[in-house]
Amino acid sequence: MHKQLRFRAALLSLALLLVVVGVWHIATAPRAAAPVAAMSAEEAEYAALMGQAPAAADAAPAPDAGSGFPTPAQFARLAAGHLGDPFYDNGPNDRGIGIQLGHSLVRVGLGYLLAMLVAIPLGFVIGMSPLLYRAIDPFIQVLKPISPLAWMPIALYTIKDSSISGIFVIFICSIWPMLINTAFGVAGVRKDWLNVARTLEVSPLRKAFLVILPAAAPTIITGMRISMGIAWLVIVAAEMLIGGNGIGYFLWNEWNNLSLANVLFAVLMIGIVGMTLDLMFAALQKKVTYAE
């Protein structure tokens, strides 16, 4: 039954994709040029003087696919070119998509790792103390909704290094879901299990690793999954500001070059990498989830 549902869902997804591509193809199909109306001799002479003679209009080149909205075929050829050689390096403004994604993933990984090292232990402490939970919660609620674009000027001024500032913005924006979910998961561990551990005189360290951590693991992984989505979302905006390299810089640079096809390709790659990261955390969450 489950396999049949997955198969039907895959067919529906494929059908939706074909519909989107079909609408895209129709919307970007070249239009036939309107016939030029007959002109009198005086109108033709005036048009020639103004540089608008019919012959000049007929000889005008077709719009460049790189600077306009591409057709599906044009986009497929461009994507094949990028993916065929993703690691070339011809200078600061001409690097392959693999190198750009690599720089972004390194920044995300460093900022996310720092957030995880702070959020999970601190979340354990907060979750085990109702007093601390209530005391720190207002600070979390104030800092949590602040945009990464608001943190960037502060980071650039204090750190004075654009790459480290980007990592800091990843850290400060991805720490909150992990912290909140860890504290919530630890606070929600069943009291019966804690009472049994207390009765057996289990040490606090063993209780944390053998009782609380397994019980709170699904909630903690959920927070980590949400934080990874936020981190990957934030890096694009951060790299647009700090420049140099990364998928966000690549997207902004191609927009400045008026290459909408490359912008669309960058958007697609951001979505695919984000989906891959989310699927990895979904698989990890499935392994630690248990049925009571």
C-alpha positions, 0 to 999 in steps of 0.5 A: 500500500505504501509503495503504491502511494509513493508510485502514484505520488511520483506519477502526479509529480511528473505530470505537474512538472510536464504541465509547468514545462508546457506552460513555460514553453507556450509562454516563451515561444517566439511570436510571429512578426506583425506585417509592416503596413504599406507606407507612402513615399513621404512616410518611407523617406521620413522613416529612413531619416529617423532610422526606422525604415522597414528594412532595418526593422526586418534585419533586427536580430532576434532577442538574445536568449541569455538576456531574456526569459529562456525557453525550456530547450534553451534552459536545458542547454545552458544547464547542461553546459554548467553541469558538464564542467562544474569546477572550472575556474577562470577568475573571480567572476567566472567560476563553475557552479560546483565551486560556487556551491562548495563555498556556500556549503562550507560557510553553511557547514561552519555556521551550522556546526557552531550553532549546534555546539551551542544550541544543543548543550544549552537547550539541555540545560534550559529544558531541565530547569523550568526557571531558566526556561522562563527566564531566557524565553523572552530573549529568544523570542526577541532575537529569533525573528531578526532578519539576517540582513539586519545582522550583517551590518553589525557583523561587518562592523564588529568582525571586519571580515566578510567571510567570517561575518557570513558564518556568524550570520548563519550561526545567529539565524540557525541557532534558535530552532535548535535551541527551542526544540532541544529545550522543548524535547528535554522538558517533555521527557516522560516523568516516569522514565526520570523517576525510574532513573532516579530510583536506580540512582543513575548518575546525571551524565548517564541519565542525560545520555541514556534516558533524556537524549534518546527520548528527546532525539526526534524533537532535537532532530526536528529543530536541526532540520528546521535550522538547516533550512534556515541556514541554507536560506540565509546564505544566499542573502548573506553572499549577495552582500559579502560578494566574492564567491558562493551561490548567492554571489553567483546569482547576484552577479548574473543578475547584474550581467542581465543573464536571466537564464543563469539566474534561473539556473542558480535558483534551481540549484539552490532549491535542489541542494536545499531539498537534498539537505532536508532529505538527509535530515528527514532520513536521520529523523526517521531513524531516531523516531520511535513508536511508544 
